[in-house]
Each structure stands twice: as C-alpha cells, then as structure tokens.
Amino acid sequence: MPKISAPTIAAHRAQTRERILDAVAALTRVQGIDEISMTEVAAEAGITRTALYNYFPDKPALLLAFTERVTSGFVERYRRELAGDASAADRLDAFIRFQLDGLAEHPHPAAGELGASLGPDAYQALADHVAPMHALLDEILRAGVAAGEFAPVPVEPVARLILAMVGAQRVPLQRGETTPHEAHRLVAGFTLRALRQGDTAAPPLT
C-alpha cells in the first residue's frame, strides 16, 4: 500500500481516486475499456484490488466515474481552446475534432454494447454523465441556425446523426484504418456541407 503523502486522509483518498482514474486512462490507450479488469486497474494504480473496491464497488461504478471525468475534460477543453466569438461552423468543427481525438485516445465500445455490459441503471447514469456534451452540441446547432449559418434543421435529430457519424469512426480508428485527422476531415466536411446546403423546408426546431 502506498504511503500517505497528502496532508489529510481526505486528500489522500482524493489523490488515490485520481490515480485510479489515471490508470483506467492509461489502460484504455492499449485496450478497449470493456476489456479492462479491476485487477489490471489496481495493478496499474499501484494499489491492491481490495483497496480499489474501497473506492469503486464494481466495474460499472468505475467506468461511470471515468466517463464523467472524460466528459468534464471534453467540455473544459472546448470552452478553453475555442474563442468566445467563434462562428457556429468553427465551433462544430472543433466539437467533432475533439470527439474523434477522444475516441482515438480512449477506445470504448458503442453505446449499445456498453449499456449491455453495464446494465440499465448504470447505463442511465452514463447517459446522465454525458448529457452536458450533448447539450453543448445542441447549443452549437441552435446558434448556427439562429445566425443563418446553418439551414433550419431539427436540432435534436441532427445532433444524434452527427454523434452517430462520429461513433462510426470508432472501429476504423481502433483498427488503424484511419487517423483522427482523416476521420475529422470526413465527418466535419460532410456535416458542414450538409448543414450549409440543407433543405430550407426542413421541419422546425424541436
């Protein structure tokens, strides 16, 4: 067991929790998140498996915490790196690029597959964790429509289509059949062309 280097037990627990999530991040760079075992996470974090269970009672709890961390990091990166006066097109381009970077860095199964392994309760919790990211995409699309950059598309269905196109690059990225740059050029290029040349008689915003 590592020595307590933090000034308080609470700080030590917080440090250990971050080290556990760092271990998950490191492992996802070499194998799918669904393939990672609690034993592997404990070993990577430098703690015992028993100690790991003191922080996360099971793998779904661990994956939910990791997903929350990744999602928060995504939103923070988006807000930090993109200028406040950026156009909706630039914001959408960055959103897609950051999403693909995340897929390449932390491979994970499709939502349906992950939901099957987590169970319905944990899957709903997972959906709640990623809701801020989905809200951000909706916000970008609505701003683009309001500014006249995008055709008057139904925002929520179009947002789902964009996320589906991003998700379709998951396996090619994992297999090395494409790169984040190539995937970004394909998805962002197609999406922006569709939004700019879309049917102006499309249904109203939902």
NORFENPE-V968106 format. One record per backbone hydrogen bond with DSSP energy under -0.5 kcal/mol. CO is the residue of the C=O (numbers start at 1). NH is the residue of the N-H. If there is no record, write none. Layout:
CO/NH
CO/NH
//
This chain:
3/5
8/12
9/13
10/14
11/15
12/16
13/17
14/18
15/19
16/20
17/21
18/22
19/23
20/24
21/25
22/26
23/27
24/28
25/29
26/29
27/30
27/31
28/107
32/35
32/36
33/36
37/41
38/42
39/43
40/44
41/45
42/46
42/47
43/46
48/52
49/53
50/54
51/54
51/55
52/55
52/56
58/62
59/63
60/64
61/65
62/66
63/67
64/68
65/69
66/70
67/71
68/72
69/73
70/74
71/75
72/76
73/77
74/78
75/79
76/80
77/81
78/82
81/83
83/86
87/91
88/92
89/93
90/94
91/95
92/96
93/97
94/98
95/99
96/100
97/101
98/102
99/103
100/104
101/105
102/106
107/33
110/114
111/115
112/116
113/117
114/118
115/119
119/123
120/124
121/125
122/126
123/127
124/128
125/129
126/130
127/131
128/131
130/133
130/134
131/135
132/136
133/137
134/138
135/139
136/140
137/141
138/142
139/143
140/144
141/145
142/146
143/147
144/149
144/150
145/148
151/153
153/155
154/158
155/159
156/160
157/161
158/162
159/163
160/164
161/165
162/166
163/167
164/168
166/169
167/170
169/173
170/174
171/175
172/176
172/177
172/178
173/176
179/183
180/184
181/185
182/186
183/187
184/188
184/189
185/189
186/190
187/191
188/192
189/193
190/194
191/195
192/196
193/197
195/151
198/200
199/202
//
